[in-house]
Amino acid sequence: MSMLSPKRTKFRKMQKGHLRGYAKGGDEVSFGDFGLQVTSPGWITARQIEAARVAISRSIKKAGKIYVRVFPDHPFTKKPAETRMGTGKGGVEGYVAVVRPGRVIFEVEGCTRDQAALAFARAHHKLPIDTQLVAREAVL
């Protein structure tokens, strides 16, 4: 499976930005029954998203449907090892999804709460951030 990355971008490199504050949107369970919500800010790489997705899909098998609600569209750069200071910014190394507390990154439907909890626990171990399970609000 190829890693997630944008097909094209307006600019090749981006500044780091900051991780203050809470998620601006995507903070509710919209598609499935249960969601994996971020509780600490951070960067999630394309590889980590894929590893977590595989962990969830192996855990719930054919029982349910998985929704991936994040996309790595923020390029990060790295300078080669043993390079002198200066001479500009390094080359693009990969892409990350910037996530802030409140953001729902994965959702599942068609499985029990226990199945979802186990699947998300396995996914949590693949991610560098703190997460929690959230359920969809009861629709009146």
N, C-alpha and C positions, 0 to 999 in steps of 0.2 A: 504494500500500500504506500502510495506516495504521501509525503508530508503535506499538510495544509499550508498554502501560501497564496498571496494575491496573484492573479494573472498579470496585472499591470498596476503600477502606482504612479501618481502624479509626480512624486519626488522619491528619489532612491533612498535617501537617508533621513532620519528623524531625530529630533532631540529626545532625551530621556523622558522628560515630563516629570510629574510628581504623583505621589500616591495618596495624597490627602483626600479626605472626604469619603462619601458613600456613593454607591452606584447611582448613576443618573437615570437609568432605565433598566429593563430586563430583570427587575427585582421581584417578580411574581411568577408563580407557576402558571403558564399560559396554555401549554399544549397537552401535557400529560397529567397524571394524577399525583406524582411525587417529583420533587426536584432536589438537586444538590446545590445548596446555597453557600456562597463564599462568606466567611466571617472575618477574614483578614486580607489586607490589600497585597497585591503582588503581580508578578508576570507569570503566565503559563505558556510554555513553549509549545510549538506545533507537535513535537514528539510526546510531550506530557499529555496533551489533549487526546492524541491517538491511543496512548497506552491506557489512559483512563477509560476511553470509549470501548476498547477491546475487553478490559476487565469487566465492565458493566455487561456487555453483550454476552460474554462467556458465563456470567453469573445468572442472568435471567433467561438465557438460551432463547427458545422460540416463544416464550410466554408473553413477552411484551414488546413494545416499540420504544426506541430510544430517540430522543431529540438532543442534538448538540447545539447549545445556544450561544457559543462563543466562536469567534474566528480570529486567528492570529494575523493581524494586518499591520502590526507595528514592527518595523525593522529594527534589529539591534546590530551594532557594529563591534568589531574586535580588531585590534592591531595584532600583527604577527608577533610571535615570541621573539625576545631579544632584539626589539626594534628601538632605536633611539627616540627620545622625546621630540615632539614637533612633527613636521611633515604632514600635518592634517589628520583628519578623522580616518579611522580604519575602514575596511570594506564590510559590506553587509554579511553578517554571519548566519542569521536566521530571522524568523519572525515569532513574535509573541502576542498573546492576547493580554491586554492590560485589564485586570479585574480589581474591583473595589468591593468592600463589604456590602452585602445585600444582593449581589449579582447571582442569578440562577444560571449555572453553567451546563447542567445536564438535566433532562427530564425523562421519566419513564411512564408508560401507561400499560394497562392490561396485566398488572401483576399485583400481588399482595404487598402490604406495608413491610412485612418481614423480608420478603424477597428484595424489595427496593432498598431496605436498610442494609442488607448484606451486600448487594451490588454496589451501593454508594460507599460502604465501608472499604471495599476492595479498591474502588476508584480513588478514594481519599489517600490511600497509601502511595499512589502514583503521582500525587500532586504536592507541590511545595508550599501550599497554603492551607489554612484551617477551613473546614467546611461543616455543614450540618444538613440534615434531612428536613425538608419542608413539604407539607401537603397542600394540595389545591384548596382554596377556600370553598366552603359549601355554597353552591349557587342556589339562591332562593327561587 
